[in-house]
Amino acid sequence: MMNIVVGIDWSDEAFAAVAQVGLLYRPDEVVLVHGVDLGMFHYPIVAEAANLQGYDDFRHALMEAGRQAVERCRTLLPVETPVSRRDCAISRRTVMNNAG
């Protein structure tokens, strides 16, 4: 049984890596993960103290961009390759939440 976890971003290298997974392996499961570390701005109270306007819109845009990157990567894999989870997370530490 082969399970593969691929961390992705919007780089050409990430998309190429996902495509290569589909060409080189026949995994039983693929998990696509996109994560963003906001550092100290992970906590809304810090964003308020820094007078960071549009914080919620910013977080929402990051999550949506992550979902789009994950979906684009999904299309790079062969149709028969099972993608069991697609995860997007905004966190100080890597904590994955099922996004799809």
N, C-alpha and C positions, 0 to 999 in steps of 0.2 A: 504494500500500500504506500503510495507516494502522495504526500500533501505538500503543497508549496504556498508560502506566504510571500507576497510581493508588495513592498512599500513603494508607492508611486508619488510623483509630483507632476508638474506640467512640462518637464524637460523632455527633449527628444530622446535622451538616453533612457529615461524611464519607459517611454512608449516602446522603444526598441527592445528593452529587456523583457517586457511583457510578451511582445511578439515572438521573441526567441524561446520563451518558456513553452509557447504553443507549438513551436517547430521542433524543439529538441526533446521534449518530454511528453509522456502520456500520463499526467497526474490523475489521481482519484479525486482530488479536491484542490481548488485554487482559492485563496483568500486574497482579495485586493484591499490594500489599506492606504489611506491618505490621512496624514496627521499634520496638525499645525500647532506650534508652541507659541503661545502669546506672551510667555514670560510673566512678568508681574501684571500684565493687563488681562490675565485669565480671570481675575476677580473683578466683577463690575464695580465694587466699591472703590477700587484703586483707579479705575477709569473715571469714575465720578470725581474723585479727589484731584485727578490730573486735568479735569475739565475737558475730557475727551468726548466731544460731541459726535453723535452718530455711531456710538459703540455697538448698539444692537444691530444696526444695519451692517456694520463691518463684520460682526460675527456671522450674521446670516449670509453675507456675500462669500465669506470664506468657506462655510459649510456647503453652499451651493456650488462653488468652484470645485470643491473636493468631490462632490457627487458627480459632477460633469466629467472630471478627470477619471474617476472610477468607471463610469459608464463608457467612456471612450476606450479605456483599456479593455473592458469586457469585449468590445467589438473587435479587438485585435487578436483575440484568442479564437481557435477553431470552435465551431458551433458545438461539437461534441465534448468540449472540455467543460467539466462541471465547475461552476463558480458558486460555491456554497454561501459565501458571505462577501459583502462589499461594505467595508467599514470606513467611516469618516469620523475624525475626532479632533476637537480643539481642547488641548489640555496642557497642563504644566508637565505632566508625566504621561507616558503612553498608556491610556486607558481606552480600550476600543468599545464603541457602542455600535450595535448592529444598525446599519443605515439602509439595508435593502434586503 
